[in-house]
Amino acid sequence: MEEEARARIEEIRKKHYDARHHCWCYRIRGGPVRYSDDGEPQGTAGQPMLNVFQREGVTNVCCVVTRYFGGILLGAGGLVRAYTQSAKDALDAAGISVVRRWVEVAVPLPLLLFERLKLELEAHGGVLGEVEYAADVTVHALLPEERAEAFSPGSPSWPPAEWPPRCAASPSRRCPGHKYEQIMNLLQKRRIFPRKEVYSYNDGRGEFLDPEEQTEALEREMLSPFACLSSQSRGRQTPLEPCPTRTCFQRDIDRIIHSKAFRRLKHKTQVFLEPEGDHYRTRMTHTIEVSRIARTIARGLRLNEDLAEAAAYGHDLGHTPFGHAGERVLNEILPGGFAHNEQSLRVVDRLEKEGEGLNLTYEVRRGILCHTGPDRAETLEGQLLRLADKIAYINHDIDDAIRGRIIYPMDIPLSISQVLGFTHSERINTLTVDIITQSAGRDAILQSPACRDAMGELRAFMFEFVYRNPVAKGEEGKAQDMLRRLRRL
């Protein structure tokens, strides 16, 4: 490793052959520590640079600061400050990576001891790999080299003749590419992704991933072939610099939640325009319930939960006050009509942020627009939102109608309850599980005929006894008249 440091210093000298000073230092773990002032006054360059790395506890590092004399004499104090700051800047730019060396172990043991081995492996910071089942089991695992010697799984054939094991490659050689890939793949599967840690088979020639990259790697590994991956998004109308901590869909969730339009949902009512009490749904609580159902379905189908959640949070941003009664009036009096899904898209594209819009991804925008109406979203995450919305509003409207004594639980036809369930939670669970079961492994969001028909009958029941009920809609006429008057102003 010292040879590498010397070679790097010489490379810098040749590249900047016309510079006056090439001051350097290097610090090898368990090896030599060297520095040079290269013609600067003694103690003003190499030693201050080395001090920076010693204070941070950094080893296996080489730093070169090249100086072209500009005609200004800095003095000893000025030189120390300049070289110290240069080393700090270099360290900040490069970052500090913690290198861990891993060893592979293969443990033969009786099946009864398998659970004990997993606990022991976890206690020593190990990672479980493949398991071979025969008369006994053979467990393949990775252990941090410094913890390997203390590892004791309780197997009668443990430890092996050569223990502790040694890394397969010497520290002077790079880890074989295929071995590095195998270990990185295993660590990704086990979701081990510390922010600043390099996992390496022998000498640290690995790389760490940003949280955003980690999530994208997990999506490629874990999600269905029919899922929309964050890394494959069609992007935004105005490109943005990638966020180091969030995928594009996670970023859209935050953009929607922090918008003014989202906050206004708390004052928009659902079925009851003037509810008595705090327990009736608003457009805000409806949106949260839709989001939870959408995420549950997406998780069950191994689709992109973040995309489903973002579209769910944005789907009703353009809804009117006074629920669908307000929508009907605006559709009547506005030139070209009015549809709340189109208005929701207009909000995120043109009205938020003083006309700039939220600049959401294409897939989220399509999910918002297509959650109702004749058009269909291209992604399964966008398609499931349409059903999640129906499941949420039918069931919470039943709950609110019972609370308002518009209907009673026994009013729901028995034929519907026998299919979907007799309680709020049973109905939501039945419909959600049915979609997951019917859609699993398919490039479509489906319902079984029984659940589809029962939900259709339940929706028709709600229109007949709740949505058109004069008691529930007693204030609707006033609300519609108010909107017409505002339009005339």
Residue, then its C-alpha position, 0 to 999 in steps of 0.5 A: m500500500e505504501e507503494e501505491a501512495r508513492a506512485r500517486i505522489e509521483e503521478i501528481r508531480k508529473k501532472h503538475y511539473d511546473a508547480r513549485h511545491h508538492c507537499w504530501c503525507y500518507r498514513i498506512r494502517g499498521g504501517p508507515v506514516r510519512y510526510s514532506d514539506d517539499g521545500e516549504p519551511q520546516g513544519t509548515a506543510g506536511q506535518p499540519m496536513l498529517n495532523v488533520f488525518q490523525r485527528e479524524g483517525v483516518t488511515n490508509v490515506c494519501c494527500v498531496v497539496t500542490r502549490y504554485f507560487g503567486g508572488i505573495l509570501l504567506g509567512a509560517g503561520g499563513l502556510v500552516r493554515a493554508y495547508t491545513q485547510s487544503a487537507k480538510d477540504a480534500l477530506d470533506a470532498a472525498g468523505i470517510s469510508v469505514v472499511r470492513r473485511w468479511v469472511e465466508v463461513a459454512v456451518p454444518l449443524p443439526l436442524l434443531l440448532f438452526e435457530r440458535l445459529k441465526l441468533e448467534l450470527e445476528a449477535h456477531g453482526g453476521v449476514l445469513g446466506e444460502v442454506e443447504y438442507a439435507a440430513d443436516v443443514t449447512v448454513h453459509a454466512l458472512l462474518p465481520e473478520e474481527r468478530a469471526e473468532a468469537f463466533s460459536p454456533g453450538s455445532p458439534s463439528w465446530p470449529p473447523a480445523e482452520w479457525p479463525p478463517r482468513c480472507a480469500a485474497s491478500p490485502s495487497r490484491r484487489c477482491p475478485g470481481h465476482k466475489y465482490e458482486q456476490i457479497m454486495n448482492l447478499l448485503q443488498k438482499r438483507r437490507i444492510f446499507p449503512r450510509k458511510e460504510v464500505y462492505s468489502y471481501n478483503d481490502g475495501r475496494g467497494e462503494f457505498l450507496d446513497p439512501e436514494e440509490q439503496t432504495e432503487a437497488l431494493e426496488r430492482e431486487m424486491l418488486s414485481p416485474f409489473a411494478c413501476l421502478s423509481s429509476q425508470s420514471r419518465g421524469r418531470q416536466t422540468p428536470l431536477e437534480p436527484c435527491p441523495t436521500r429520496t427517490c423521485f416518488q418519495r420526493d413527490i409525496d413530500r411536495i404534495i404534503h407540504s403544499k397549500a392545497f393539501r392543507r386545505l383538504k381539512h376544511k373540505t367536507q365529504v357527504f355531510l356538509e355541516p356535520e355535528g361533531d369531530h368524527y365525520r370524515t373530511r376530504m383530508t381524512h378520506t385522502i389518508e384512508v385512500s393512501r393506506i388502502a393503496r399502499t396495502i394493495a401495492r405492498g401485497l402485489r409487490l408494486n411501488e408503494d411510494l408511487a401509489e401513496a403519492a398519487a393517493y395524496g394528490h388525487d383530490l387536491g382539486h376537489t371542490p368545497f361541499g363535495h360532489a354537490g359543489e362539483r356539479v354546480l361548477n360543471e354546470i356554470l363554468p365554460g367547458g365544465f368542471a371535473h375534480n380530477e382534472q382540477s387536481l392535475r391543474v393544481v399540481d401543474r399550474l396553481e401551486k407555488e404561485g403558478e410554478g406548480l409542484n413539478l411532479t413525475y409523469e407517473v404520479r400526475r397520471g395517477i391523479l388524473c386517471h383515478t376517475g373518469p374514462d382514462r386509465a393510468e399506464t402503471l398498475e400503481g395508478q390503476l389500483l388507486r381507482l379501486a382504493d378510492k372507491i373502497a375508502y369512500i363507500n366504507h367511510d360514508i357508511d360509517d358516517a351515515i350510521r353515525g348521523r343516523i341516516i341508516y343503520p347497520m341492518d339496513i345494508p342488504l344481507s346478500i352484500s354483507q355475506v360477501l363483503g362482511f358485516t363491519h367496516s374493517e371486514r368490508i375493507n379487508t375483504l375487498t383489499v385481499d380480493i384485489i391482491t389475490q386476483s391481481a397477483g402475478r398479472d399485469a392488471i388490477l382485478q377483482s373477483p366477480a363476487c366482490r366486484d358485484a357486491m361492491g357495485e350493489l353496495r355503491a348503488f345502495m349508498f346512492e339510493f339511501v345516503y347520497r340522495n337522502p334529503v336529511a344528509k343533503g339538507e344543506e346542499g341547496k344552500a351550498q350550491d346557491m352560494l357557489r352560483r352567487l360567487r360565480r356571478l360576482 
